[in-house]
Amino acid sequence: MTSGPWLVVGLGNPGPTYAHTRHNVGFWAVDDLADRLGASFALASRHSAAVTTATVPPAPGVDAIKLVLVKPTTYMNESGRAVRSVAAFHKIDPSRVIAIHDEIDLEPGRLRVKFGGGDNGHNGLKSMRAHLGTGEFTRVRVGIGRPAGRQSAADWVLAKLKPADADAMRVDAAVAADAVESFVRSGLDITQNRYNK
């Protein structure tokens, strides 16, 4: 694995219509990271994204770590365009890209960190794989569960959350941010042991 900064992309859809939906938990997680690390997003139209850089402070035995945080301003199915552009600008290899995204096959409150794999029908991951030319990047999968009854998956992920559900998802987004910090400091195995429950 190469060295240098990490690119952390939160997957979501832009605009107020989608701000409080399950599909935007990736945005919430990178917002949390930016807040806790004292960084502020700025629109980078050349990259079709809101971008900021942040530093994870040093810890015993671990140097400070630079993060490039990204929220694409395209819709979900074009997210890879922004990721590829920012990665190329900062000379970041796909192996140092971390995508935070909603995962319908995990129950709410559950999280999985993994490296590589397919897109499992997730349009944001599908776009990233297409534009990066590989699926060999890290995923932080935040559980949102499946809809009850006959509601379609698309309606489920894009439905506005009830206040209690939104509060719970903000907690899940914060845990995803914790997992990113653990991963860049301690590596995949330790982070999976901590968070893949």
trRosetta pair geometry for C-beta under 8 A, 3 or more apart (Angstrom, degrees):
i j d omega theta_ij theta_ji phi_ij phi_ji
1 95 5.1 -152 -131 142 81 131
1 96 7.0 120 -177 -67 99 84
2 93 4.6 100 29 15 139 143
2 95 6.2 121 18 67 89 120
2 96 6.1 -80 69 -31 94 123
4 66 7.7 -53 168 62 55 116
4 91 7.1 -87 -177 101 165 92
4 92 6.5 -154 109 -107 125 71
4 93 7.9 112 51 8 127 91
4 96 6.6 41 74 -179 91 178
5 53 7.6 -55 -140 -138 150 106
5 65 7.8 126 -128 173 56 68
5 66 4.0 -62 -105 98 98 106
5 67 6.5 159 -168 -101 96 16
5 68 5.4 74 142 -18 136 97
5 90 6.1 -61 62 164 131 131
5 92 6.1 -68 80 -93 88 115
5 96 7.2 117 100 148 46 136
6 65 6.9 17 5 164 112 111
6 66 7.3 163 23 94 67 59
6 67 5.3 -26 69 -114 93 70
6 68 7.1 -164 93 26 43 73
6 92 7.4 104 -145 -146 20 131
6 96 5.1 -129 -114 174 62 92
6 97 7.6 156 -169 -96 70 23
6 98 6.1 20 172 -2 116 112
6 184 5.3 -105 -11 -108 157 124
7 67 7.8 132 -105 -166 19 63
7 68 4.8 -25 -108 70 68 107
7 70 6.3 11 -175 -5 93 125
7 83 7.1 120 142 -154 137 82
7 86 6.2 139 -139 113 131 112
7 87 5.5 -72 -28 -91 168 83
7 90 6.8 150 -75 67 110 139
7 92 4.7 122 -26 123 117 163
7 96 6.4 92 15 116 81 82
7 97 4.8 -21 71 -111 107 72
7 98 7.0 173 89 25 53 68
8 30 6.0 164 122 -109 105 105
8 33 6.7 -30 107 81 153 173
8 67 5.4 -7 3 -167 119 113
8 68 7.1 162 22 77 68 50
8 69 5.3 -21 71 -108 100 65
8 70 6.9 167 85 22 47 78
8 97 8.0 163 -84 -162 30 51
8 98 4.7 -15 -111 68 72 108
8 100 6.9 29 -179 -15 91 108
8 180 5.8 53 -126 -155 139 143
9 26 7.3 8 129 169 64 128
9 30 7.3 -43 -173 -67 19 147
9 69 8.0 149 -89 -164 34 46
9 70 4.4 -29 -105 73 77 109
9 71 7.6 150 -157 -84 65 32
9 72 7.1 31 -161 -27 114 94
9 79 7.1 120 162 172 137 115
9 82 7.6 137 -131 101 127 106
9 83 5.3 -33 -71 -98 158 107
9 97 6.8 2 1 -170 110 97
9 98 7.2 171 25 85 66 54
9 99 5.2 -19 69 -110 100 68
9 100 7.1 -169 92 23 49 74
9 128 7.5 169 73 -100 154 133
10 26 3.5 158 -171 146 68 80
10 27 4.6 138 131 -81 130 30
10 28 7.3 177 -161 34 142 39
10 29 5.5 172 -110 61 116 88
10 30 3.5 -123 -28 -3 126 120
10 31 7.4 -24 -12 -15 172 71
10 69 7.5 17 -9 -172 101 89
10 70 7.2 -177 23 86 67 56
10 71 5.3 -15 62 -97 104 81
10 100 5.0 -24 -110 64 65 111
11 23 7.9 -81 124 172 89 74
11 26 3.9 71 43 37 58 167
11 27 7.7 -92 85 -38 24 71
11 72 7.5 9 -123 23 54 113
11 76 6.4 65 177 -134 97 90
11 79 5.6 -2 -126 -126 91 164
11 99 6.0 33 -33 -172 114 99
11 100 6.7 -166 12 82 80 54
11 101 4.2 9 41 -98 132 95
11 102 7.6 -116 85 9 108 74
11 122 7.8 60 132 165 163 120
11 124 3.8 77 -154 176 137 163
11 125 7.5 -42 -83 -47 163 65
12 18 6.7 154 171 130 91 122
12 23 6.2 126 -133 126 63 76
12 24 3.7 62 -139 -127 121 69
12 25 7.5 173 -84 34 108 32
12 26 5.1 -159 -38 62 90 94
12 27 3.7 -36 3 -29 158 111
12 28 8.0 118 -72 -11 146 68
12 71 6.7 -20 46 -153 112 96
12 72 7.8 170 56 53 64 83
12 76 7.0 -87 155 -86 12 93
12 124 8.0 25 -26 -87 24 148
13 17 7.7 -54 116 83 123 92
13 18 3.8 -23 81 116 113 173
13 21 7.5 4 39 55 114 132
13 23 6.1 29 -3 111 105 125
13 24 6.3 -84 35 -78 71 99
13 75 5.5 8 -128 -139 93 68
13 76 5.3 -51 -71 -37 86 93
13 158 7.9 20 14 -117 150 96
14 18 7.1 72 71 50 18 124
14 71 7.8 117 -89 145 86 102
14 72 7.5 -108 -45 111 104 63
14 73 4.9 46 -71 -151 149 58
14 74 7.4 125 -8 55 119 11
14 75 7.2 -98 21 -82 87 50
15 18 5.9 71 72 23 82 94
15 19 7.2 -119 108 -43 40 88
16 19 5.2 -31 -141 -10 41 124
18 21 5.1 -62 -162 20 63 128
18 23 6.5 -55 -168 73 112 114
18 24 5.6 138 144 -53 91 127
18 158 6.7 -56 -119 -142 91 83
19 24 6.3 -131 -153 112 25 175
19 27 7.9 -96 -139 94 60 150
20 24 7.4 -48 -62 52 8 136
20 160 5.3 39 92 -149 105 81
20 161 5.2 -120 157 33 89 94
20 166 5.8 -22 -161 -109 103 129
21 24 5.3 91 64 4 76 104
21 157 6.6 69 159 150 110 53
21 158 5.2 -8 -157 -146 151 34
21 159 6.4 137 -130 65 95 32
21 160 6.2 -67 -79 -94 78 40
21 161 6.5 169 -111 -25 29 88
22 25 6.3 -14 -172 -29 49 107
22 102 5.3 98 149 -130 85 151
22 144 4.3 94 -171 -147 128 144
22 156 6.9 -21 35 140 145 73
22 157 4.9 -106 77 -143 108 55
22 158 7.7 -78 43 -44 84 22
22 159 7.3 26 1 53 103 76
22 161 6.7 121 -52 -69 71 108
22 169 6.9 -134 -113 -114 66 149
23 76 6.6 -67 172 -72 125 146
23 102 5.6 -101 -117 15 36 146
23 157 4.2 77 -60 158 97 102
23 158 5.8 4 -5 -79 133 61
24 27 4.6 -30 -177 28 87 120
24 28 6.4 93 128 -24 82 92
24 102 7.9 24 20 -36 22 123
25 28 5.3 -49 -151 34 43 117
25 29 6.4 45 151 -23 69 102
25 100 7.4 -114 114 144 80 99
25 101 7.5 95 71 -172 94 24
25 102 5.0 111 29 -74 116 89
25 142 4.8 -127 122 88 142 148
25 144 6.9 -162 -16 -69 143 114
25 169 5.7 -110 -104 -178 109 111
25 172 6.6 -28 -155 100 133 113
25 173 5.3 -149 -168 -83 81 98
25 176 7.3 110 149 -2 103 157
26 29 5.7 -53 -149 33 33 112
26 30 6.7 22 158 -9 66 103
26 99 7.3 -26 -133 175 137 69
26 100 4.2 150 -132 99 82 83
26 101 4.9 -5 -64 -89 128 46
26 102 6.9 -99 -27 -23 90 70
26 124 7.6 -166 8 145 161 171
26 142 7.4 -172 -67 17 64 129
26 176 7.9 -105 -111 138 50 158
27 30 6.3 -62 -149 41 30 100
27 31 6.2 34 153 -21 66 109
27 71 5.4 64 -121 -129 87 121
28 31 5.6 -56 -150 37 30 115
28 32 6.4 34 151 -23 64 105
28 169 7.0 93 51 135 170 96
28 170 6.2 -122 -177 -114 138 61
28 173 3.7 -65 112 -126 112 162
29 32 5.6 -50 -152 31 32 114
29 33 6.6 34 150 -18 63 102
29 100 4.5 -111 74 151 146 157
29 140 7.3 -167 161 99 165 135
29 142 7.1 -162 -50 -51 137 146
29 173 4.3 -139 -70 -164 69 82
29 174 7.5 -156 -118 -61 68 21
29 176 4.1 -50 -120 90 138 123
29 177 5.0 -175 -166 -55 78 82
29 180 7.4 123 161 -16 116 131
30 33 5.3 -45 -147 35 41 116
30 34 6.3 45 153 -21 67 101
30 69 4.8 149 -169 -166 111 110
30 70 7.2 -87 -150 57 162 36
30 71 6.0 -173 79 -64 141 94
30 100 6.5 176 -43 40 88 137
30 177 7.6 166 -82 -96 25 98
31 34 5.8 -54 -149 36 31 111
31 35 6.3 32 153 -21 65 107
31 41 7.8 -54 -105 -22 72 129
31 71 7.9 34 -56 -64 82 139
31 173 7.8 7 52 157 94 137
32 35 5.8 -54 -147 35 30 112
32 36 6.3 18 160 -12 65 109
32 173 5.6 151 -17 131 139 100
32 174 5.2 -157 -154 -100 157 63
32 176 7.9 112 52 69 139 87
32 177 4.2 -114 99 -44 119 155
33 36 6.2 -63 -145 40 26 102
33 37 6.1 1 164 2 65 117
33 39 7.9 -11 121 45 75 120
33 54 6.6 166 144 61 94 161
33 67 7.0 -85 160 117 133 160
33 69 6.0 178 93 -103 124 137
33 177 4.6 -164 -62 -139 80 110
33 180 6.3 -30 -91 72 135 144
33 181 7.6 177 -121 -52 99 95
34 37 6.3 -75 -143 50 24 95
34 39 4.4 -97 -151 77 78 95
34 40 6.7 113 170 -88 122 23
34 41 6.2 -33 -130 -41 167 86
34 52 5.6 72 -123 67 120 145
34 54 6.1 -151 -116 -58 56 142
34 69 5.5 -149 -69 84 99 168
35 38 7.9 34 177 -66 26 28
35 39 8.0 -79 -45 51 20 65
36 177 7.0 123 17 152 137 141
37 54 3.8 74 114 -175 142 127
37 55 6.5 167 -172 56 118 44
37 56 6.7 -63 -109 -82 128 51
37 67 7.3 73 83 44 178 127
38 54 7.2 143 61 -134 61 100
39 52 4.4 138 159 145 117 133
39 53 6.6 -150 -132 84 138 34
39 54 3.9 -95 -29 -82 145 101
39 69 6.7 133 103 23 146 135
40 52 6.0 173 82 -108 30 145
41 50 4.1 37 174 160 124 114
41 51 6.8 125 -147 54 78 15
41 52 4.8 -102 -93 -29 48 115
41 69 7.2 -93 -89 100 93 112
41 71 6.5 -7 -133 22 150 119
42 50 6.7 168 79 -155 21 76
42 51 6.6 -38 63 63 72 66
42 52 6.5 110 10 -79 76 83
43 50 5.5 -44 -93 -99 52 76
43 73 7.1 42 -137 -58 93 149
44 47 4.4 17 112 31 113 110
44 49 5.6 -7 61 73 100 76
44 50 7.0 137 14 -122 79 23
44 51 4.5 -5 0 17 134 119
44 86 7.6 96 88 -92 147 101
45 48 7.0 31 -165 -77 42 41
45 73 8.0 -45 -112 47 56 151
46 85 7.2 -172 130 171 73 135
47 51 6.2 39 67 -36 149 135
47 70 7.7 -98 140 -134 135 114
47 82 5.5 76 154 -147 83 75
47 85 4.3 174 -134 110 75 126
47 86 5.0 63 -155 -64 142 83
47 89 6.8 -69 -85 -10 121 145
48 72 6.2 13 123 -156 90 81
48 73 5.4 -136 177 54 61 91
48 74 5.1 29 160 -39 127 99
48 78 7.7 -63 143 128 149 115
48 81 5.8 8 59 108 146 110
48 82 4.6 -117 87 -83 91 94
48 85 6.8 104 30 28 90 153
49 70 5.1 -17 180 -161 144 93
49 71 6.2 148 -165 75 83 43
49 72 4.9 -53 -101 -107 91 43
49 73 5.7 -167 -96 -4 26 85
49 74 8.0 -36 -71 0 70 83
49 82 3.9 117 -57 -161 114 127
49 85 7.3 177 0 72 120 118
49 86 6.0 -43 47 -48 155 127
50 70 7.4 143 78 -157 54 45
50 71 4.5 -6 56 59 102 102
50 73 6.3 102 -23 -57 78 101
51 68 6.7 -12 -164 -178 102 91
51 69 6.9 151 -156 82 50 58
51 70 5.5 -6 -105 -104 79 71
51 71 7.9 -155 -68 29 43 65
51 86 6.0 176 -105 -116 133 130
52 68 7.8 172 89 -156 36 50
52 69 5.1 -9 62 57 83 106
53 66 6.4 -13 -171 -169 107 98
53 67 6.8 157 -158 84 56 53
53 68 5.5 -28 -101 -102 78 63
53 69 7.3 171 -98 14 23 79
54 66 7.6 148 81 -156 40 52
54 67 4.8 -17 65 62 87 105
54 69 6.0 29 5 -16 114 119
55 64 5.2 5 -179 178 113 116
55 65 6.9 148 -159 72 62 41
55 66 5.7 -31 -102 -99 75 58
55 67 7.2 -179 -88 17 24 80
56 64 6.5 164 80 -161 57 60
56 65 4.2 -5 51 57 111 98
56 66 8.0 -132 18 -58 78 14
56 67 6.4 77 -26 -23 95 113
56 181 5.8 160 -128 -133 131 87
56 184 6.1 142 12 91 160 132
56 185 6.7 -127 140 -61 145 101
57 64 5.9 -39 -144 -110 32 91
58 62 6.0 174 -157 95 65 67
58 63 5.5 -47 -109 -156 104 28
58 64 4.7 -61 -51 -53 81 67
59 62 4.4 16 57 51 87 114
59 185 6.1 33 26 -150 136 134
62 65 7.4 -30 161 -36 105 110
62 185 5.1 31 -167 -153 165 88
62 186 7.9 -61 -82 -66 147 60
65 184 5.0 151 144 146 160 122
65 185 6.8 -133 -9 -77 147 67
67 180 7.9 65 -119 151 144 123
67 184 7.1 -85 -78 -74 104 171
68 86 6.3 175 143 163 133 118
68 90 5.4 -113 -55 -47 163 173
68 92 6.8 -128 32 -44 137 152
70 82 6.3 161 175 138 124 113
70 83 6.5 136 109 -98 157 65
70 86 5.3 -162 -95 34 139 171
72 78 7.2 -176 165 98 142 75
72 79 4.5 -168 12 -131 161 69
72 81 7.4 102 -139 63 128 79
72 82 3.7 175 -111 29 94 152
72 83 7.0 -50 -66 -37 117 76
73 82 7.1 131 23 -86 64 143
74 78 3.7 -94 155 89 141 112
74 79 6.2 -163 74 -78 109 39
74 81 5.9 71 -18 51 160 119
74 82 6.0 -162 9 -28 110 113
75 78 5.7 71 60 22 68 99
75 79 7.9 -87 109 -48 37 74
76 79 5.8 -16 -161 -35 40 112
76 123 5.0 83 123 89 106 113
76 124 4.7 -73 -170 -65 88 90
76 127 7.5 169 147 5 54 139
77 123 4.2 -50 -92 168 79 126
77 124 7.3 -92 -80 -70 32 46
77 126 7.3 -16 -138 73 73 113
77 127 5.6 147 -178 -55 40 128
78 81 5.1 -14 170 7 87 120
78 82 7.7 84 127 -11 80 91
78 127 5.8 -173 -122 -143 13 150
79 82 6.1 -60 -167 37 47 106
79 83 6.3 40 145 -18 78 110
79 123 7.9 120 7 121 110 77
79 124 4.4 25 17 -143 151 81
79 127 4.8 122 48 83 75 135
79 128 6.1 -31 99 -54 103 87
80 83 5.3 -57 -143 41 40 113
80 84 5.9 41 160 -22 73 105
80 124 7.9 153 -41 -173 76 51
80 126 7.9 -97 -32 101 129 46
80 127 3.6 -157 -6 142 106 78
80 128 4.2 -172 -94 -85 94 32
80 129 7.1 -82 -98 31 141 36
80 130 5.6 139 73 61 171 84
80 131 3.1 157 147 16 112 125
80 132 6.4 -116 -154 -17 107 80
81 84 6.1 -55 -149 36 25 109
81 85 6.4 23 154 -18 60 111
81 127 7.2 -53 -14 172 72 117
81 131 5.7 -150 -72 -105 39 154
82 85 5.7 -60 -148 37 30 111
82 86 6.2 21 161 -12 68 108
83 86 6.2 -59 -144 41 27 103
83 87 5.9 26 159 -19 64 114
83 97 6.6 67 -173 -148 118 139
83 99 7.8 -18 -107 -88 148 104
83 128 5.4 12 47 -120 159 92
83 131 6.4 125 66 89 97 131
83 132 6.6 -45 113 -57 118 107
84 87 5.8 -59 -142 40 26 112
84 88 6.2 25 159 -20 64 108
84 131 4.1 -113 -37 152 132 113
84 132 5.9 -156 -87 -74 90 60
85 88 6.0 -57 -148 35 25 108
85 89 6.4 26 154 -20 62 108
86 89 5.6 -54 -147 35 32 114
86 90 6.3 6 163 4 67 111
86 92 7.7 -7 123 33 76 128
87 90 6.5 -71 -143 52 25 92
87 91 8.0 64 163 -117 55 1
87 92 4.5 -101 -146 67 73 97
87 93 7.7 168 -174 -30 113 3
87 94 7.0 34 -165 -77 156 58
87 97 6.3 -30 -96 -79 130 120
87 132 7.2 34 44 -109 165 99
88 91 7.3 22 -172 -77 31 41
92 96 5.3 -115 -171 82 93 115
92 97 6.6 112 134 -66 117 81
93 96 5.3 80 64 13 78 100
93 97 7.8 -127 105 -19 46 87
94 97 5.2 -43 -154 10 49 122
94 132 4.7 108 -103 -179 127 128
94 133 7.7 -132 -46 60 152 77
94 134 5.2 130 104 66 166 121
94 136 5.8 88 115 80 118 82
94 137 5.0 -95 172 -67 84 103
95 136 5.9 -23 -87 131 76 103
95 137 6.7 -145 -106 -100 23 60
97 128 7.7 180 139 -171 145 126
97 132 7.0 -109 22 -109 163 152
97 137 4.0 -31 76 -141 101 132
97 138 7.0 179 94 32 52 75
98 137 7.0 -157 -80 167 27 97
98 138 4.5 -22 -109 78 74 110
98 139 7.6 168 -160 -86 59 19
98 140 6.4 35 175 -14 102 105
98 180 5.9 127 134 -127 156 101
98 183 6.8 130 -109 95 143 149
98 184 7.9 -85 -31 -59 150 99
99 124 7.2 163 -171 131 131 112
99 125 6.5 135 121 -97 161 81
99 128 6.1 -77 -80 -55 146 174
99 137 6.3 76 -10 116 102 122
99 138 7.2 172 23 91 66 55
99 139 5.2 -21 67 -111 96 68
99 140 7.1 -167 93 27 46 71
100 139 7.9 144 -92 -165 28 54
100 140 4.5 -17 -107 67 74 112
100 142 6.7 38 -179 -20 85 115
100 176 5.2 100 -147 162 123 132
100 180 7.0 -51 -67 -62 121 124
101 122 6.1 82 151 -178 146 151
101 124 5.7 -175 -116 77 133 137
101 125 6.5 -105 10 -49 173 99
101 139 6.7 -44 29 -157 108 98
101 140 7.5 135 20 75 59 62
101 141 6.4 -22 71 -113 80 58
101 142 6.9 -169 95 24 30 89
102 122 7.7 171 73 -126 72 122
102 141 8.0 31 153 -162 14 63
102 142 5.7 -53 -107 73 44 93
102 144 4.7 8 -165 -18 107 134
102 157 6.2 144 104 -139 153 111
103 106 4.5 40 101 18 116 108
103 112 7.0 -29 35 35 174 107
103 120 7.6 23 -138 97 87 149
103 122 7.7 -50 -103 -71 60 138
103 141 3.8 45 -45 -179 145 101
103 142 6.1 151 12 61 92 36
103 143 5.5 -47 73 -93 98 45
103 144 6.6 150 62 12 43 83
104 121 8.0 -45 36 81 130 120
104 144 6.0 -37 -95 67 51 98
104 145 7.0 -24 -157 106 53 16
104 146 5.6 71 175 -85 94 70
104 153 6.0 6 -127 -147 161 115
104 156 7.5 89 -121 97 115 133
104 157 7.0 -70 -76 -70 111 113
105 120 6.8 -91 0 -180 133 139
105 143 8.0 -92 84 -122 41 84
105 146 7.6 34 -92 -53 40 102
106 110 4.5 -135 176 88 107 113
106 111 7.2 106 154 -86 157 21
106 112 6.3 -158 -81 -6 147 109
106 141 6.1 124 -4 132 143 109
106 142 7.5 -156 76 139 134 20
106 143 3.0 -105 115 -98 99 99
106 144 7.4 70 73 17 79 46
106 145 7.3 -75 100 -63 43 49
107 110 5.1 71 62 6 75 122
107 143 5.0 17 75 167 30 143
107 145 5.0 36 -133 -83 50 96
108 143 5.4 -160 -86 113 20 98
108 144 6.0 33 -81 -135 80 29
108 145 5.1 -45 -24 -16 82 114
108 165 7.9 -85 -128 -147 159 87
108 168 6.4 42 167 133 128 130
108 169 7.3 -74 -144 -83 111 78
108 172 6.8 -98 -166 -64 74 150
109 143 6.4 -43 48 71 40 125
109 168 7.2 -53 -67 177 89 112
109 172 6.4 -112 -92 -88 34 111
110 143 4.0 50 61 -13 82 150
110 197 6.9 -133 -135 81 83 69
111 140 6.9 -7 -172 -178 107 82
111 141 6.6 154 -160 81 55 60
111 142 5.7 -12 -110 -108 89 55
111 143 6.5 -114 -68 -5 44 91
111 172 7.0 168 -65 -161 109 89
111 175 5.9 -153 -29 119 154 119
111 176 6.2 -164 -130 -83 136 76
111 179 6.3 -150 146 -46 142 154
111 195 5.3 -52 94 168 116 105
111 196 7.2 -104 99 -94 67 45
111 197 7.8 33 50 35 75 77
112 139 7.8 15 102 105 88 97
112 140 7.8 169 86 -156 46 40
112 141 4.4 -7 59 55 91 113
112 143 7.9 84 -5 -51 88 92
112 195 7.7 160 -113 120 21 95
112 196 5.2 55 -126 -120 66 92
113 138 6.9 0 -172 -176 88 105
113 139 7.2 173 -149 88 45 54
113 140 5.4 -11 -103 -106 81 69
113 141 7.5 -168 -77 18 30 77
113 179 5.5 -166 -63 175 127 127
113 183 6.2 -160 -162 -80 148 126
113 188 6.9 -163 127 -146 114 73
113 191 5.2 -41 73 126 162 114
113 192 5.5 -130 69 -84 101 69
113 195 5.7 63 -8 79 114 127
113 196 6.2 -108 32 -59 75 100
114 117 6.0 30 122 -14 129 137
114 138 7.2 171 92 -152 35 63
114 139 5.5 -9 62 56 81 97
114 141 7.0 8 16 -7 102 117
114 192 7.6 71 -83 -99 57 116
115 136 7.3 21 167 -161 90 61
115 137 7.4 -127 -150 130 69 18
115 138 5.1 -36 -100 -97 73 72
115 139 7.6 169 -95 15 24 73
115 188 5.9 -42 -28 -114 121 147
116 135 5.6 83 -154 117 63 90
116 136 5.0 -6 -95 -114 95 56
116 137 7.4 120 -76 34 46 31
117 120 7.6 5 142 -30 116 102
117 135 6.0 -121 70 151 33 128
117 139 6.9 -68 48 9 120 137
118 125 7.8 85 137 132 47 132
118 135 6.5 -32 -99 -140 27 163
119 122 5.1 -136 172 52 82 77
119 123 7.8 74 167 -81 131 15
119 125 3.8 168 -134 102 85 110
119 126 4.2 77 -164 -68 169 70
119 129 5.9 -108 -61 -2 113 138
119 135 7.4 -122 -52 -116 75 122
120 125 7.1 34 38 62 80 152
121 126 7.9 -22 -167 -47 15 122
122 125 4.2 59 86 17 110 111
122 126 6.5 178 88 -17 54 87
123 126 5.3 -51 -141 36 35 118
123 127 6.3 36 159 -20 66 103
124 127 5.9 -55 -151 35 29 109
124 128 6.5 28 152 -17 63 106
125 128 5.5 -54 -147 37 35 112
125 129 6.3 35 156 -20 67 104
125 135 7.8 44 174 -132 100 97
125 139 7.1 9 -107 -106 124 130
126 129 6.0 -55 -150 35 28 110
126 130 6.5 26 152 -19 62 108
127 130 5.7 -55 -147 36 32 111
127 131 6.2 15 161 -7 68 111
128 131 6.2 -65 -140 45 27 99
128 132 5.7 9 169 -2 68 117
128 137 7.1 -86 150 43 129 145
129 132 6.4 -62 -129 49 21 98
129 133 7.9 -158 172 21 50 3
129 134 6.8 -109 -146 99 68 21
129 135 4.7 -1 -115 -80 113 81
130 133 7.8 15 170 -71 24 40
132 137 6.8 2 125 -30 171 131
134 137 7.2 118 104 -25 95 87
138 183 6.7 135 170 178 159 151
138 188 7.3 -146 -115 -98 122 106
140 176 5.0 119 144 -156 130 96
140 179 5.4 144 -133 96 125 130
140 180 6.2 -62 -49 -65 156 85
140 183 7.7 -123 -74 -21 113 149
142 169 8.0 84 154 -153 129 83
142 172 5.4 112 -163 151 113 115
142 173 6.9 20 -130 -87 159 54
142 176 5.1 -42 -77 -70 117 135
143 172 7.3 -117 54 -148 72 142
144 156 7.8 139 132 141 118 106
144 157 6.8 81 112 -110 157 80
144 169 7.6 26 -109 -112 89 116
146 153 7.2 -51 -140 -102 80 90
146 156 7.2 7 -167 166 42 173
147 151 3.8 -101 156 79 148 112
147 152 7.3 43 36 73 152 17
147 153 6.7 -159 5 -94 112 44
147 155 7.2 31 -71 81 163 92
147 156 3.7 -131 -55 -86 117 133
148 151 6.9 48 65 21 49 114
151 155 5.3 -116 -175 82 91 123
151 156 5.4 109 128 -63 117 94
152 155 4.6 93 59 8 87 101
152 156 6.8 -147 96 -9 45 88
153 156 5.4 -56 -148 35 33 117
153 157 6.4 22 161 -14 69 106
154 157 6.4 -58 -145 37 27 100
154 158 6.2 -2 164 5 63 119
155 158 6.3 -78 -142 53 25 95
155 159 5.9 44 159 -51 67 102
156 159 6.0 -40 -143 4 23 115
161 165 4.4 -136 -168 94 101 109
161 166 4.1 135 107 -65 129 83
161 169 6.4 -90 -125 10 165 142
162 165 4.7 81 57 14 80 108
162 166 6.9 -149 89 -11 35 89
163 166 5.6 -56 -144 36 30 113
163 167 6.4 32 157 -22 65 103
164 167 5.7 -50 -151 32 32 113
164 168 6.6 30 152 -17 63 104
165 168 5.7 -53 -149 37 34 111
165 169 6.3 31 153 -18 66 108
166 169 5.7 -57 -146 39 31 109
166 170 6.5 37 153 -26 65 100
167 170 5.8 -50 -152 27 32 112
167 171 7.0 33 149 -17 61 100
168 171 5.7 -53 -160 32 37 113
168 172 6.6 36 145 -17 67 105
169 172 5.2 -48 -147 37 42 115
169 173 6.2 48 150 -24 68 99
170 173 5.5 -47 -147 33 34 114
170 174 6.6 38 151 -20 62 102
171 174 5.7 -54 -153 34 33 112
171 175 6.6 33 149 -18 65 103
172 175 5.6 -52 -150 35 35 112
172 176 6.5 40 149 -21 65 102
173 176 5.5 -49 -151 33 35 115
173 177 6.6 38 148 -19 64 100
174 177 5.5 -49 -152 33 36 114
174 178 6.6 43 146 -21 64 100
175 178 5.3 -46 -151 33 37 117
175 179 6.5 42 148 -23 65 101
175 195 7.2 147 164 -135 101 111
176 179 5.5 -49 -150 32 34 115
176 180 6.7 39 150 -22 63 98
177 180 5.7 -47 -152 29 35 113
177 181 6.8 34 151 -15 64 102
178 181 5.8 -57 -155 37 33 110
178 182 6.3 33 149 -19 67 107
178 195 7.7 163 99 -91 100 126
179 182 5.5 -52 -146 38 34 114
179 183 6.1 38 154 -25 66 105
179 191 5.9 97 -162 -169 77 113
179 194 7.5 179 -113 92 78 112
179 195 4.6 45 -106 -87 114 169
180 183 5.6 -53 -147 33 30 113
180 184 6.5 18 161 -11 66 105
181 184 6.4 -59 -145 39 28 100
181 185 6.2 14 160 -7 64 117
182 185 6.1 -73 -147 47 25 103
182 186 5.4 -37 -179 33 68 117
182 190 6.8 -137 170 110 103 99
182 191 4.4 138 117 -107 111 96
182 194 5.9 -108 -171 58 161 152
182 195 7.0 159 61 -28 152 124
183 186 7.0 -70 -109 56 14 74
183 187 6.9 -21 -159 166 50 6
183 188 6.5 32 -140 -87 91 50
183 191 4.4 9 -81 -65 71 165
186 190 4.1 -80 143 77 119 143
186 191 6.1 145 80 -49 104 83
187 190 5.5 84 67 20 84 102
187 191 6.7 -158 96 -5 39 99
188 191 5.9 -70 -147 43 26 107
188 192 6.0 25 161 -20 68 109
189 192 5.9 -55 -146 35 27 109
189 193 6.5 26 156 -17 62 107
190 193 5.8 -58 -152 37 31 112
190 194 6.4 26 152 -17 65 108
191 194 5.7 -58 -148 38 33 109
191 195 5.9 -15 171 16 70 116
192 195 6.7 -78 -127 54 22 81
192 196 4.5 -4 -165 0 70 129
193 196 7.3 -14 -64 37 14 95
